[in-house]
Amino acid sequence: MKQPEIDYWITCMLETFSNVSDLNITVGKGLQVESSGELTTVPVVPEVTELTPFQAEVFALNLIGGDPRLLEDLVTTGSCDLSYWLGNKARFRVNIFKQKNHLTTILRKLETTIPSIEKLGLPPIFHKMGEEKNGLILVTGATGSGKSTTLAALLNQINEEKSIHVVTLEDPVEFVHPHKKATFNQRELGNDYDSFPTGLRAALRQAPKVILVGEMRDRETMEIGLSAAETGHLVVSTLHTVDAGQTINRILGMFDQEEQPQIRHRLADTIRYIVCQRLLPKIGGGRVAALEILGMNLRINDIILNGESEGKTINDVITNSRAFGMQAFDQHILELFQEGLISEETAFAYCSQRNVLSQEMDILKRKKGEKTSAIEGLSIDWRDDESTEENKTDNADDQA
């Protein structure tokens, strides 16, 4: 099995559907692609019904290409990350990992076109994010929720409007930004620097105005990122958290208990926005992003400093701050349902507070004149009640 055969497999997998997001090479299964959130087997010639351990290993090692760092990572940690170009057709972010003494390869297709805020349908407040001069902007969500795409759109906005120096630290480089107004230097983990803390320390000496950190993976990276945000840089990065409240708690959890009061003050001074996103299946196919957006105000500042309490939570503040561009997940999910983009079942499956969404759904249905319950035929039998009262009166008269 040689490189041309591997590229043939990848090409066939890409051309099966128009919206392929991931390619899956797993022993015991055929060649699979993920499209609209579902895995589908791809036919090739000659037919591959079940990948053998040898085929999966040769596929992975061809992508690694003998790179000693990647081979060492695979042996010592059980996985490695790299990027792969399929000629001029496509780029991939690749993860190769061990399982049951076999190798599995997952290729995430990277878009070659830089998305814009308008094309992604992101709220107008993203334009304000691009105007920030310093501080910390975090985009959070599960793996595959589109965090990198959202950040690429934000950096593209900066690229079109500001003549500044932007340094990115990525694993691997996903979107290749051309030089427009801004000057971009994009560094890839392993090829250009050995760890995020090392790359971030070096970035502080490279005179950037904006620093993109692919992921805040550990305490050291977060601490340097906070320092960079405090010293006049705009730092944008990602975390694997499900909402804004959990994002604050995750950051605090990176530090010892006695350090947390100081970290709370640093976060209150540096955080500008936290964007959390979930990808929801659309009616008719495809996916759409639901966003929670937190911006800083006095109430959020107070919660970060002193913690949440009864009746004073981050979700409450976000829900009541629509006028300032903030929005909660359930508010956006309800909008997507109103626009006919998602089904009612999807809305409830991905919401944060099911009882609150249910109440809002009922209000929306009543406005449309739709039923809010499947129960029918309930009524109060007033006649029986009146008859009972009359009988009571008659009995009292008889007794008298």
C-alpha positions in Angstrom: 0.0 0.0 0.0 1.7 3.2 -1.2 1.1 6.9 -1.0 -1.0 7.2 -4.3 -3.4 4.5 -2.9 -3.8 6.4 0.3 -4.5 9.7 -1.6 -7.0 7.7 -3.7 -8.9 6.6 -0.6 -8.9 10.1 0.8 -10.2 11.5 -2.5 -13.0 9.0 -2.7 -14.0 9.7 0.8 -14.1 13.5 0.2 -16.1 13.2 -3.0 -18.9 11.0 -1.5 -20.7 13.9 0.1 -20.5 17.7 -0.4 -20.4 18.4 3.4 -17.8 15.9 4.7 -16.3 17.0 8.0 -14.2 14.0 9.2 -12.6 10.9 7.7 -12.4 7.8 10.0 -9.9 5.0 9.5 -10.6 2.3 12.1 -9.7 -1.4 12.1 -12.7 -3.7 11.6 -14.8 -1.1 9.8 -14.8 0.2 6.2 -13.7 3.6 5.1 -16.0 6.1 6.9 -16.8 9.7 6.6 -18.8 12.0 8.9 -21.5 14.1 7.2 -24.0 16.2 9.1 -23.0 14.4 12.3 -23.4 10.8 11.1 -20.8 8.3 10.0 -21.3 6.6 6.6 -19.3 3.9 4.9 -17.7 4.9 1.6 -17.3 2.4 -1.2 -13.9 2.2 -3.0 -12.4 0.0 -5.8 -11.1 -2.6 -4.9 -13.7 -2.9 -2.1 -12.7 -2.5 1.5 -15.3 -4.0 3.8 -13.2 -4.2 6.9 -9.8 -2.5 7.4 -7.1 -4.9 8.5 -4.6 -3.8 11.2 -1.9 -3.7 8.6 -3.9 -1.4 6.3 -4.7 1.0 9.2 -1.0 1.0 10.3 0.4 1.6 6.8 -2.2 4.4 6.3 -1.1 6.1 9.6 2.6 5.7 9.0 2.4 7.2 5.5 0.8 10.3 6.9 3.5 10.6 9.6 6.1 10.2 6.9 8.9 9.2 9.3 8.8 12.4 11.4 10.8 11.5 14.5 8.8 13.9 16.8 5.5 12.4 15.8 6.7 8.9 16.1 8.0 9.6 19.6 4.7 11.2 20.6 2.8 8.2 19.3 5.0 5.8 21.2 5.2 7.7 24.5 1.7 9.3 24.7 -0.3 7.0 22.5 -1.3 9.7 20.0 0.1 12.4 17.8 -1.3 15.4 15.9 -0.3 16.6 12.5 -1.5 18.4 9.4 -1.8 16.8 5.9 -2.2 18.3 2.4 -4.0 16.4 -0.3 -2.3 18.2 -3.2 -4.3 21.4 -3.8 -7.6 19.7 -3.1 -7.8 19.8 0.7 -6.0 20.2 4.1 -6.6 18.1 7.1 -6.0 18.2 10.8 -5.0 14.6 11.7 -5.0 12.7 15.0 -3.4 9.2 15.0 -3.9 7.1 18.2 -3.5 3.6 19.5 -6.5 1.4 20.5 -6.4 -2.3 21.2 -2.8 -2.4 19.8 -4.0 -1.0 16.5 -3.7 2.5 15.0 -6.8 4.6 14.2 -6.6 7.8 12.1 -9.1 10.7 12.2 -8.8 13.4 9.6 -10.7 16.6 10.1 -11.2 18.5 6.9 -10.1 22.1 7.1 -11.7 24.8 5.1 -9.4 26.5 2.6 -11.6 29.7 2.4 -11.4 32.0 5.3 -15.0 32.5 6.6 -16.5 36.0 7.3 -18.6 37.0 10.3 -21.5 37.6 7.8 -21.1 34.3 6.0 -21.3 32.3 9.3 -24.3 34.3 10.4 -22.6 35.4 13.6 -24.3 38.2 15.7 -23.2 41.8 15.1 -21.4 41.9 18.5 -18.6 40.0 16.9 -17.6 43.2 15.1 -17.2 44.8 18.5 -15.0 41.9 19.6 -12.6 42.7 16.7 -12.3 46.3 17.9 -10.9 45.3 21.3 -7.4 46.5 22.0 -6.5 44.1 24.8 -7.9 41.5 27.1 -9.0 37.9 26.7 -11.6 36.5 24.3 -12.5 32.8 24.7 -14.5 30.6 22.4 -15.6 27.4 24.0 -17.5 24.2 23.2 -17.1 20.5 22.6 -14.7 19.1 20.1 -16.0 19.6 16.6 -18.4 22.4 17.6 -16.7 25.0 15.2 -14.6 27.0 17.6 -11.7 27.3 15.2 -14.0 28.5 12.4 -15.5 31.2 14.6 -12.0 32.4 15.7 -11.0 32.4 12.0 -13.9 34.7 11.1 -12.9 37.0 14.0 -9.3 37.1 12.9 -10.4 37.7 9.3 -12.3 40.8 10.5 -9.2 42.1 12.2 -7.2 41.3 9.1 -9.4 43.4 7.0 -9.6 46.4 9.3 -6.4 46.8 11.2 -2.7 47.3 10.2 -1.3 45.2 13.1 0.9 42.2 13.8 -0.9 38.9 14.6 0.9 35.8 15.9 -1.0 32.5 16.0 0.1 29.4 18.0 -1.8 26.4 16.6 -1.8 22.6 16.7 -1.8 22.4 13.7 -2.4 25.5 11.6 -6.0 25.2 10.4 -6.9 28.4 8.4 -4.0 30.0 6.5 -4.7 33.7 6.7 -3.3 35.8 3.8 -1.7 39.2 4.5 -4.3 41.9 4.1 -4.1 44.9 6.3 -2.6 42.9 9.1 0.6 40.9 9.1 0.1 37.3 10.1 2.8 34.9 11.5 1.2 31.5 12.0 3.3 29.0 14.0 2.6 25.3 14.2 3.2 23.1 17.3 6.1 20.7 16.7 7.4 22.4 13.6 7.9 26.0 14.9 7.7 25.7 18.7 7.7 22.8 21.2 4.8 23.7 23.6 2.1 26.4 24.0 3.8 28.0 27.1 7.1 28.2 25.2 5.5 29.6 22.1 3.4 32.1 24.1 6.4 33.4 26.1 8.3 33.9 22.8 5.2 35.7 21.3 5.5 38.4 24.0 8.9 39.3 22.5 7.6 39.3 18.9 5.7 42.6 19.1 2.2 41.3 18.3 -1.0 43.2 19.0 -3.2 40.0 18.7 -2.1 36.5 19.9 -4.2 33.4 19.0 -3.5 30.4 21.2 -5.0 27.3 19.8 -6.1 26.0 23.2 -5.6 26.9 26.8 -4.6 23.4 27.8 -3.0 23.9 31.2 -2.3 26.3 34.1 1.0 27.5 32.7 -0.5 28.5 29.3 -3.4 30.2 31.1 -1.1 32.1 33.4 1.0 33.4 30.5 -2.1 34.2 28.5 -3.5 36.3 31.4 -0.2 38.1 31.7 -0.2 38.9 27.9 -3.8 40.2 28.2 -2.8 42.4 31.1 0.1 43.9 29.3 -1.8 45.3 26.3 -2.3 42.3 24.0 -5.6 40.9 22.7 -5.4 37.2 23.4 -8.0 34.9 21.8 -8.2 31.2 22.5 -10.4 28.2 23.1 -11.5 25.9 26.0 -13.5 22.7 26.1 -16.3 23.9 28.3 -20.1 23.9 27.7 -21.1 27.3 28.9 -19.7 30.6 30.3 -20.2 29.6 34.0 -18.2 26.4 33.5 -15.5 28.3 31.7 -14.9 30.5 34.7 -14.8 27.5 37.0 -12.5 25.6 34.7 -10.0 28.4 34.7 -10.2 28.8 38.5 -9.7 25.0 38.8 -6.3 25.2 37.1 -5.0 27.1 40.1 -4.5 26.2 43.8 -7.2 27.2 46.3 -5.1 30.0 47.9 -4.4 31.5 44.4 -8.0 31.7 43.3 -8.9 35.1 44.8 -6.1 36.7 42.9 -7.1 34.8 39.7 -10.7 36.0 40.1 -9.4 39.6 40.1 -7.2 39.0 37.1 -10.1 37.4 35.2 -12.4 40.3 36.1 -9.8 42.7 34.7 -9.0 40.8 31.5 -12.0 38.9 30.2 -13.8 40.8 27.4 -16.0 38.1 25.9 -16.8 34.4 26.3 -18.5 32.7 23.4 -19.8 29.2 23.9 -21.2 27.2 21.0 -23.0 24.0 20.1 -23.7 22.6 16.6 -27.3 21.5 16.1 -28.7 19.4 13.3 -30.8 21.5 10.9 -34.1 20.5 9.4 -33.3 19.2 5.9 -29.7 18.4 6.7 -26.6 20.3 7.7 -25.9 21.9 11.1 -26.3 25.3 12.6 -24.5 26.9 15.6 -26.3 27.9 18.7 -24.3 30.5 20.7 -24.1 31.8 24.2 -22.4 35.2 24.4 -21.1 36.8 27.6 -19.7 40.3 27.6 -18.3 42.2 30.6 -20.5 44.5 32.7 -20.6 45.4 36.4 -22.9 42.4 37.3 -20.7 39.9 35.6 -17.6 41.5 37.1 -19.2 41.1 40.6 -20.0 37.4 40.0 -16.5 36.6 38.8 -15.0 38.3 41.9 -17.5 36.8 44.5 -19.0 33.8 42.8 -22.6 32.9 41.9 -25.4 32.8 44.5 -29.1 32.3 44.6 -30.8 34.6 42.1 -27.4 36.0 40.9 -26.0 33.6 38.3 -24.1 34.2 35.1 -26.9 32.7 33.1 -29.4 35.1 34.7 -27.3 38.1 33.8 -26.8 36.9 30.3 -30.5 36.3 29.8 -31.4 39.8 31.0 -28.7 41.5 28.9 -30.0 41.1 25.4 -29.9 44.8 24.9 -26.1 44.8 25.3 -25.6 42.0 22.8 -25.4 39.1 25.2 -27.6 36.0 24.7 -28.1 32.7 26.5 -28.2 29.3 24.7 -31.9 28.8 25.3 -32.7 32.3 23.8 -30.8 31.5 20.6 -32.2 28.0 20.4 -35.7 29.4 20.6 -34.8 31.9 17.8 -33.5 29.0 15.6 -36.8 27.1 16.2 -38.8 30.2 15.3 -36.9 30.6 12.1 -37.7 27.0 11.2 -34.0 25.9 11.2 -34.3 23.3 13.9 -37.1 21.0 15.2 -38.8 21.1 18.6 -37.1 17.8 19.5 -33.7 19.2 18.6 -34.4 22.4 20.7 -35.1 20.4 23.8 -32.2 18.0 23.2 -29.6 20.8 23.2 -31.1 23.4 25.6 -29.6 24.2 29.0 -32.8 24.6 31.0 -35.6 22.4 29.7 -38.4 23.9 31.9 -37.6 27.5 30.9 -37.5 26.6 27.2 -40.8 24.7 27.6 -42.5 27.8 29.0 -41.2 29.9 26.2 -42.3 27.3 23.6 -45.8 27.3 25.0 -46.0 31.1 24.8 -44.8 31.0 21.2 -47.3 28.3 20.3 -50.2 30.2 21.9 -49.3 33.3 19.9 -49.5 31.2 16.7 -52.8 29.6 17.9 -51.2 26.1 18.2 -52.0 23.5 20.9 -49.6 23.5 23.9 -50.8 20.1 25.2 -51.9 16.8 23.7 -54.6 16.5 26.4 -58.1 17.3 25.1 -61.7 17.1 26.3 -61.2 18.4 29.8 -64.1 20.6 31.2 -65.8 21.4 34.5 -69.3 19.9 34.8 -71.1 22.9 36.3 -74.6 21.2 35.9 -73.7 18.4 38.3 -72.4 20.9 40.8 -75.6 23.0 40.6 -77.8 19.8 40.9 -75.8 18.8 44.1 -76.5 22.2 45.6 -80.2 22.0 44.8 -80.4 18.5 46.4 -78.7 19.8 49.5 -81.3 22.7 49.7 -84.2 20.3 49.2 -83.0 18.0 51.9 -82.6 20.9 54.3 -86.2 22.0 53.6 -87.5 18.4 54.1 -85.7 18.2 57.4 -87.2 21.5 58.5 
